[in-house]
Amino acid sequence: MKADIITIGDEILIGHTIDSNSAFIAFELNSLGINVYRIYSIADRKIDIIITLDEAIQESDIIIITGGLGPTNDDITKKTLMEYFGGTPVLDEFSMEYINKLLKARGIEATECNIRQAEVPDTCTVLRNRNGSAPGMLFKKNDKTIISLPGVPYEMKGIMYDEVIPYLTNNFSLPVIIHKTILTAELPESGIADILNIWEKKLDNNTRLAYLPSPGIVKLRISISGNNKDQLKLKLNNHISYLSKIIGPKYIFGYDDDSLESVIGELLRNKKKTVSTVESCTGGNIAHRITGIPGSSDYFIGSVVAYSNSIKKDIVGVPRELISNYGAVSKYVVEAMSVGIREKFSTDFGIATSGIAGPGGGTKDKPVGTTWLSVSHHKGVYSQVYQLGDHRGRNIEKATIYALNMLRNAILEFE
Amino acid sequence: MKADIITIGDEILIGHTIDSNSAFIAFELNSLGINVYRIYSIADRKIDIIITLDEAIQESDIIIITGGLGPTNDDITKKTLMEYFGGTPVLDEFSMEYINKLLKARGIEATECNIRQAEVPDTCTVLRNRNGSAPGMLFKKNDKTIISLPGVPYEMKGIMYDEVIPYLTNNFSLPVIIHKTILTAELPESGIADILNIWEKKLDNNTRLAYLPSPGIVKLRISISGNNKDQLKLKLNNHISYLSKIIGPKYIFGYDDDSLESVIGELLRNKKKTVSTVESCTGGNIAHRITGIPGSSDYFIGSVVAYSNSIKKDIVGVPRELISNYGAVSKYVVEAMSVGIREKFSTDFGIATSGIAGPGGGTKDKPVGTTWLSVSHHKGVYSQVYQLGDHRGRNIEKATIYALNMLRNAILEFE
């Protein structure tokens, strides 16, 4: 079963609005085992709607259209669909009732424009909109199903859940597709590709792997399609176990919707441990990530952003001679920082970062991107140097991810 | 001049990723006076790429493709374009140098996979990628221009700014369009719309206003098109002066590419002043924003993320009885925090935040979203309470923006 999605609206083509509706619809269709073939964004123009509908009907079984159902003159989807599929306008009682209720609350009478909102072509099946005045519409043409929904996200989502998904489930015999995403940190995309190369080449046509990279992180999404859900689950789990083994737990921090900071939060909460951070090059980003998780105050005590050396010395207690002998970006200073913050803030774990984020500040011995990270706990202190790139923002992001993953591994090893 | 945009990547069709690249490209093309006709999202599948290219080449003059240029097996755009446009692979020296530099920093040799990354068909013009290993490519076919860019947003944006926009400007005769963006903080979109209502209604057809909102910030982009650049500039400047006056300098923090943190950085640098922060509800995000600016160590000394009350007392010096009498989220505590950090870190300005970011922790008197912000300097201390929303991430973001704008106004008033 194949589907196309068509988003209608000038605001997308002029770049003022990011089309998030399509991603939602695509996700829901895929979950039902319906493959999305193409997503189109087109203008509020009759001829464009007709051309695109013609194409979509030729290539797919189901077409879901969003947008252009509003009451203003530039919303022409309904008029165009009435021309395309034929029919005459009839009043949809459910929509008219909704509109009247709205107007009554404001103490005004329905205008012609309001009534037009509640009219649909008699060639369609109405899809009830419980969150707005524009009804959804379902048309059939040569065994193809064409669905028109409003562009307002919560109205569109309401009709999808209330009407479209039940309709598709009841009227089509759908295959089963299941997905799982492995979340990795620190490894580059090409490094993972090398590890997975032999496995990837042996995959059958029903199994697909997608690499989704962002600074410091690569997500691996595996999708399997077929008929028997239990068999697919077994197959997927076998893939996941195998990949988890060959990539290794040091780099895999979670699955699906996990984040490094949510995984760390759960580990700390379960082990009843606390953490504090002292950040130089990451400038507070590690604390920002950790405190993005609701309830993080249970295990996150606080942080010092030690940007100047005097703060490293006076607040965190790094010995003056370490800084003067080895420089702030050094193994000795970063270790003294992570040990110092752990003691000062009385936490079980301490994290420290000290690096040259760039673009300035590099030297021959310590070029831009040189970054020392450290984690300490009651049994000792661990540190590692990384050579990141020359882009400040990405260096900060990568150092944050690497430090959080270092902490995650330290918590796992911690007895 | 018409353009199509094609986004290639399974992750969009399975609904895993929202296509934000297209909005960026559409926005930039529109800014050049190039109309975007259709945006397509398609899978990493050869046949789909070819069918869509055929269609796009028929309907538009310029086609910009993103995605599918990674080193992994699912990235097949380059292979497909080489088939489509003909040619044989040649090594692009610039890309190979970039890759070798990266690998050298990690102490490893180039693999076959790395070298393939740097190869391009000899039928294309290379568009240099300064932020990644996948080069952009430009092909010509029957007077049509086809451009292929990586899908990683910062790499795509880099090539757009460095290569694509200059190419389009130099090789096509485009209408004159000029833009300027006013950057505002704290005011809601609807509040600004009310202020601008009368002015907006009087605009002619060649003048367009776009509202671009994000948490705590609304950007107002004014575009004017015509023939005479000097006349347009004069007209645009008149609009900008008028709007700046009616919105007011308290809320306007900059123009175009400014950011609150870059504006603050420049002010502090010019006045030779320093700042430190103590953050509770913002969890380090203010420090993270300030230190995102290169050279911020000149005026940013450091920060304490005081998540637990013990840190507020022991490190920042907030009197114990203020916390027990008024609670951590109160005028007295947030002021003691901003004064405390300023003294402790010996800076000219101190910023403090204390609020209930949510979703838990609210009470009847202090519901989720209650946020106290404070700025202190040698003449005194200022604080204000805000009622933000019930979404943790947005509350943190808004509190950060409001605090930075409070600091900006304090620096401007500071003699």
Interface residues (C-beta under 8 A of the other chain):
Chain A: I12 L13 I14 G15 H16 T17 I18 D19 S20 S22 A23 F24 I25 A26 F27 E28 L29 N30 N35 V36 Y37 R38 I39 Y40 S41 I42 A43 D48 T52 E55 H179 T181 E189 S190 A193 D194 N197 E200 K201 R208 L209 A210 Y211 L212 P213 R221 S223 T277 E279 T282 G283 G284 N285 I286 A287 H288 I290 T291 G292 P294 G295 S296 S297 F300 I301 G302 S303 V304 V305 A306 Y307 S308 S310 I311 I315 K344 F345 A357 G358 P359 G360 G369 Q387 G389 H391 R392 G393 R394 I396
Chain B: G9 D10 E11 I12 L13 I14 G15 H16 T17 I18 D19 S20 S22 A23 F24 I25 A26 F27 E28 L29 N30 N35 V36 Y37 R38 I39 Y40 S41 I42 A43 D44 D48 T52 E55 G70 P71 T72 N73 D74 L102 A105 R106 T111 C113 N114 Q117 N131 V152 Y154 A210 L212 T277 E279 T282 G283 G284 N285 I286 A287 H288 I290 T291 G292 P294 G295 S296 S297 F300 I301 G302 S303 V304 V305 A306 Y307 S308 S310 I311 I315 K344 F345 A357 G358 P359 G360 R392 G393 I396
